[in-house]
Amino acid sequence: MRTFITGTAGFIGFHLARRLLEDGHAVTGYDGMTAYYNVRLKEARHAALSQFQDFTPEIAMLEDREALARAVERARPDVIVHLAAQAGVRYSLQNPRAYVDSNVIGSFNVLDLAREIGVKHLLLASTSSVYGASPEVPFHETDKADEPLTIYAATKRAMELMAHSNAHLYRVPTTAFRFFTVYGPWGRPDMALFKFVKAILQDEEIEIYGEGKMSRDFTYVEDLVEAITRLAALPPSEENRQAAGLDTLSREAPYRVVNIGGGQPVGLMDFVETIERIVGKSAKRKMLPMQDGDVPRTYASPDLLEALTGYKPQTDVETGVKAFVDWYREADPALR
Ligand SMILES: NC(=O)c1ccc[n+]([C@@H]2O[C@H](COP(=O)([O-])OP(=O)(O)OC[C@H]3O[C@@H](n4cnc5c(N)ncnc54)[C@H](O)[C@@H]3O)[C@@H](O)[C@H]2O)c1
């Protein structure tokens, strides 16, 4: 299988590319190496992928349609997995335009090229943030998801809707994943786990928002990658709609949304205590109110994922946090 992945210098794209390369597939990795966080970490991820002969890196922005078209033309992929994005809930309050550029304009370019070359399956990364502050849990793919609290969530929902019309008009088989707080080795420095471990080891305060009352459905990155690779082999079709027994495929298009989360939310304070136990040191806690745009909880229904693939995330938080802490302790200080 020839796969074109956007965002391979990023956390999730790196893990997915590595898994596909290990399984013997050819991967082209397209990434603009944006300065949103430590570029050396992104370069190190690409350097690790470049150990594989079948990895072809392409460094350019999604908004540069010509560059993207040339890269797709060279790769001639069967499958496109679009993960590159301006991510992060909080930064979207400071720099909303970056989200519109990457996630709306950039994603449109990906959809348009997937149509042009007629890929067998287009897979897109959306987010649990599209469910907003919905009190109805667990979150199901059929929920309305039309009350986003941030521009981040709004741009991801816009991408999903553009993808639906693209799938309808041009019959591009499309799966939009909604990821739930992904964590693990090589993780993102702007996310809680990385920030907490770093602060605890440096004897600095950790900032706990929402007075610690929030909860998140944490998903270990290897579990996420397993789910993506299984779904990549299953483009939406009438047959697998019936096999899943859940009426969640669009009636108008070969398009579906699939949550990837374990359905086992963890309270923020339990998460902090797990980290303390594994690091072997207490955190200096600074309790703060909810931040603008934060949602109180995320909680995935994994039923559709399980019905389609026979799989749902299984790594417990203790095991996953330990894997991250082990990686962090060993990592080159320039990456931390
Ligand atoms: N990590 C999570 O918990 C999580 C949760 C929900 C959704 N997601 C989504 O999953 C995807 C991957 O997330 P991640 O955690 O790996 O993030 P990441 O920031 O580590 O990776 C994104 C990569 O995309 C690249 N990029 C950003 N904008 C670009 C642009 N305009 N052109 C070219 N490259 C660009 C960046 O350089 C980066 O390497 C994103 O779409 C994100 O919104 C992640």
The ligand as an SDF file (V2000), in Angstrom:
LIG
                    3D

 44 48  0  0  0  0  0  0  0  0999 V2000
   -2.9850   14.8030   20.0450 N   0  0  0  0  0  0  0  0  0  0  0  0
   -4.2710   14.8310   20.3630 C   0  0  0  0  0  0  0  0  0  0  0  0
   -4.6540   14.5980   21.5080 O   0  0  0  0  0  0  0  0  0  0  0  0
   -5.3220   15.1190   19.3030 C   0  0  0  0  0  0  0  0  0  0  0  0
   -6.6650   15.1100   19.6990 C   0  0  0  0  0  0  0  0  0  0  0  0
   -7.6460   15.3720   18.7400 C   0  0  0  0  0  0  0  0  0  0  0  0
   -7.2920   15.6240   17.4420 C   0  0  0  0  0  0  0  0  0  0  0  0
   -5.9760   15.6490   17.0800 N   0  0  0  0  0  0  0  0  0  0  0  0
   -5.6540   15.9180   15.6830 C   0  0  0  0  0  0  0  0  0  0  0  0
   -4.7380   14.9370   15.2240 O   0  0  0  0  0  0  0  0  0  0  0  0
   -3.8530   15.4980   14.2740 C   0  0  0  0  0  0  0  0  0  0  0  0
   -2.4100   15.2490   14.6770 C   0  0  0  0  0  0  0  0  0  0  0  0
   -2.1830   15.8340   15.9470 O   0  0  0  0  0  0  0  0  0  0  0  0
   -0.7900   15.7830   16.6970 P   0  0  0  0  0  0  0  0  0  0  0  0
   -1.0880   15.6660   18.1380 O   0  0  0  0  0  0  0  0  0  0  0  0
    0.1070   14.8110   16.0340 O   0  0  0  0  0  0  0  0  0  0  0  0
   -0.2960   17.2810   16.4330 O   0  0  0  0  0  0  0  0  0  0  0  0
    1.1620   17.8460   16.0430 P   0  0  0  0  0  0  0  0  0  0  0  0
    1.0740   19.3320   16.1910 O   0  0  0  0  0  0  0  0  0  0  0  0
    2.2090   17.1290   16.8040 O   0  0  0  0  0  0  0  0  0  0  0  0
    1.2960   17.4640   14.5160 O   0  0  0  0  0  0  0  0  0  0  0  0
    0.7840   18.2440   13.4510 C   0  0  0  0  0  0  0  0  0  0  0  0
    1.8610   18.3760   12.3890 C   0  0  0  0  0  0  0  0  0  0  0  0
    1.2960   19.1160   11.2980 O   0  0  0  0  0  0  0  0  0  0  0  0
    2.2360   20.0600   10.8380 C   0  0  0  0  0  0  0  0  0  0  0  0
    1.4750   21.2120   10.3000 N   0  0  0  0  0  0  0  0  0  0  0  0
    0.6650   22.0490   11.0040 C   0  0  0  0  0  0  0  0  0  0  0  0
    0.1090   22.9510   10.1680 N   0  0  0  0  0  0  0  0  0  0  0  0
    0.5880   22.6740    8.9280 C   0  0  0  0  0  0  0  0  0  0  0  0
    0.3720   23.2440    7.6580 C   0  0  0  0  0  0  0  0  0  0  0  0
   -0.4500   24.2850    7.4930 N   0  0  0  0  0  0  0  0  0  0  0  0
    1.0190   22.7150    6.5910 N   0  0  0  0  0  0  0  0  0  0  0  0
    1.8630   21.6510    6.7390 C   0  0  0  0  0  0  0  0  0  0  0  0
    2.1000   21.0630    7.9350 N   0  0  0  0  0  0  0  0  0  0  0  0
    1.4530   21.5680    9.0140 C   0  0  0  0  0  0  0  0  0  0  0  0
    3.0790   20.4510   12.0420 C   0  0  0  0  0  0  0  0  0  0  0  0
    4.3760   20.8830   11.6700 O   0  0  0  0  0  0  0  0  0  0  0  0
    3.0870   19.1540   12.8590 C   0  0  0  0  0  0  0  0  0  0  0  0
    4.2620   18.4130   12.6230 O   0  0  0  0  0  0  0  0  0  0  0  0
   -4.2190   16.9680   14.1780 C   0  0  0  0  0  0  0  0  0  0  0  0
   -5.0850   17.1200   13.0600 O   0  0  0  0  0  0  0  0  0  0  0  0
   -4.9520   17.2490   15.4680 C   0  0  0  0  0  0  0  0  0  0  0  0
   -5.8620   18.3260   15.3370 O   0  0  0  0  0  0  0  0  0  0  0  0
   -4.9820   15.3970   17.9960 C   0  0  0  0  0  0  0  0  0  0  0  0
  1  2  1  0
  2  3  2  0
  2  4  1  0
  4  5  1  0
  4 44  2  0
  5  6  2  0
  6  7  1  0
  7  8  2  0
  8  9  1  0
  8 44  1  0
  9 10  1  0
  9 42  1  0
 10 11  1  0
 11 12  1  0
 11 40  1  0
 12 13  1  0
 13 14  1  0
 14 15  2  0
 14 16  1  0
 14 17  1  0
 17 18  1  0
 18 19  2  0
 18 20  1  0
 18 21  1  0
 21 22  1  0
 22 23  1  0
 23 24  1  0
 23 38  1  0
 24 25  1  0
 25 26  1  0
 25 36  1  0
 26 27  1  0
 26 35  1  0
 27 28  2  0
 28 29  1  0
 29 30  1  0
 29 35  2  0
 30 31  1  0
 30 32  2  0
 32 33  1  0
 33 34  2  0
 34 35  1  0
 36 37  1  0
 36 38  1  0
 38 39  1  0
 40 41  1  0
 40 42  1  0
 42 43  1  0
M  CHG  2   8   1  16  -1
M  END
$$$$
